[in-house]
Amino acid sequence: MVPNIKKRVGPANRLNTCERKTLMEFGIIGAGTIGKGIAGHLVTAGHRVVLSNSRGPDTLSDTVARLGPLATAGTVAEAAAAEMVFLAVRWLDIPAALADVSSWDGRILVDTSNHIVGPTPRDHADLGPETGSEFVARHAPGARVVKAFNTLYAQYIVPDPRHVEGRQLLFYAGDDADAKADFHAVADEIGFAPVDAGSLREGGRLMQVGGGPLSALHALKQD
């Protein structure tokens, strides 16, 4: 069962386990290879997906037709209204994409990006002490950010992650325990073997391109 992701109420900002049911709708900002691949896994699992890009819903008609009736095209703001949103745009496009969202109000933002600014993974931005997802969190105030998918090449994300030899490992990091638990349940349901790498600072450093030991680590977990 996938958890029902609700707005957190009260100072503890936590979700009671007994309130968790089935999450039915996800948003995706970015309709490239990664965004479409994640959307495919979600609709295959029976969930509704709102897909968006910078060019508008009309440019996504063929994409949502291929994904099937559970997929719809929307604006970035409409996709971001879901309780779990996947950010799958190029690094340099992140500030503009997130500027279209006026308020996150505790919703989960899954950051799939790497801070690559050139044609190769060696061309990455100098973030100083900040990790990529801390940068994303700074541009999405009020979002509960989870870092995931950035350690995998697209060819390990798009196909079915379940193989005879095992399931594709999927590392993730975040600062909110409930958000990470909700993401873990979703990732597990769509076929990945999720592994908690820690906080956005420490786990993010392990996962990000440009020296993180988990970056481009492709492995299977035997169940």
N, C-alpha and C positions, 0 to 999 in steps of 0.2 A: 504494500500500500504506500502511495506517495503521500507525504504530509500535506495537510491543508495549511497553506501559509497565510496567516492573518496578520493584520497590523497589531503591533505590540501595544498593550494598554498598561498604563501605570509606570511608576519609576523603574521597576525591574525590567520592563520592556521584554517580557518572556512569554512564550507560548506554552500553555499546559499540554502535556502529552495527550491527555484524554480528548483535547479539542482537535487533534490531527485526524484528518480524513483524507480525501482525495483531491489533489490539485488538478484543475482542469485546463487552465489557460496560462500560456507563457508568452513573453514578448521577446523579439529579437531585433536589435539595432544593428543593421549591416546585413546585406544579402549576398555576400561573396561566398566563396567555397566553404568557409567555416560556418558561417551563419546558416547557409542552406543545409549543410551536413547535420548540424545540431537540430534544426527544424525537422529534418527527415526522421531522426531518431525519436523525437517527441511525438510526431503524428503517428509513427508506427506503433508507439506505446499507447495510442488512443487519446492523446491530449490535443487541445486546440492551441494554435500558434498564430500570433499576429506578427508578421514579418514587415520590416520597414527599411528604407534606405534614404539617402540624402536627396534622391531625385524624385521621390513621390510615389504613392501607391500605384499609379497607372503604369509605371515601368516594371511592376512585379507581377503582372497578370499571368504571364507564361510560367513563372516560377511557382506561384501558388496553384496553378492548374496542375502542374506536375506533382506537387506535394499532395494534392487531393482535397477533399471537402473540409478537413479539419484545419486547413491553413487559409488565412486571409491576409490581405495586404492592408497596411495602415500607415499613418504618419508615425514619425518617431515618438511623438507625445502619446499616441494611442498605444504603441507597443510598450512604452515605458509605464503605462498604467497597470500592467500585469504585476502580480505579486512577486514573480521571479522573472528577471529580464537579463538576457545575454547580450553583452557588448562585443560585437565582432567587426570592428572597423579598423582601418589602418591607424597607426599611432598618431600621425600628424592630423588625422581627422577627429580625434577624440574630443578636444575642447569644443569644436563646433557641434558635434553630435550631441554632447551632453548639455549644451546650452539650450537645446530645444525642450528640455525637461525643466519645468518651473519648480517642482517639488518632488522629492523622493519619499518622504514621509515613512521611512523605515522599510521600504520595499527592498528586496534582494537584487543586487546588481552583480552578475557573474562576468568578470573581466577576463576575456580570452586573449588579450593583446600581448604583444611584445614591443618593447620600445625601439623598434627598428626604423631608421629614418633614411635608409639607402637601399641599394639593390641586393645587398647580402646581409646575413645575420651579424657580420662584423661591424656593420654601419649602424651602431646603436647610440641613442642619445645619452649624454652624460647627465645623470640624475642626481649626482652628488650622493648624500647619505640616504636619499629617498628611494624607495622601490617603485616599480612601475604602477602597482596597484595602489600604493599610497598616493601617487600622483592622480590616479583615477578617482580615488575617494575624495581627494581635495576638490576635484571638479564636479563631484556629485554629492554635495552635502546632504546628509539625511539618509543616504543609501547605506545599506549593510553590504559591503563589498566582499565578494568571494573571488579569489583568483583561481582559474582552472583552464585547462585545455591548451595553455600557451606552451607547455613543454613538449607537445606532440606535433609532428608534421601532419599536414592535412590528410595524407594517405592513411594515417592511423586513426583519424577522427571520423571521416566520412563513411567508411564501410561499417558493417556490423562489427562491433567490438568483441563479440563472442566467437571464439575459435575452438577447434577441437583441442588445441593445446592449452587453452585457458582464456581468460578475459583480459582485455587491454587495461593496464594500470593507468589510472588517472589521478595525478596529484592535485591537491587543492589547498588553499590557505585562506585564512580570514581571521578577523578579530572578534566576531560575534558567534558564540557557540551555537545558538539556535539557527542562525543562517547557515552555518556549516552543516549542521545536522540535517536541515531541509535539503540542502544541495546534495549531500551524501546520498540521501534516499532517492532523489531524482536520478543521479548518475548511476546508481546501482540498478534502478528500474530499467533504464535504457540500455543496460548491458555492460557498462564499464565496471572496473574494480577500483573504487575510489579509495585514496589514501590521504589522510590528513597530514599536511606538511608543517602545520603550525600557524603562526600569525602572519599578517601582511608584511611585517618587517622581516622577521627571521625566515618564515617559510617562503616569502616572496623572493628573498635573496637566493635561497636554494633553487628556486624554480626559474628565475629569469635568465634571459639570454645574456651572454657576455660574462660568463664565469660561474653561473649557478650549476652545481653538479647534477641537478635533476633535469636541466634543459636538454631536450632532444634525447632523453632516456626512454627508449621504447622497450617495454617488457610486458610479459603476460603473467597473470596470476592463475595458478592452478587451484581450482575449487575442490 
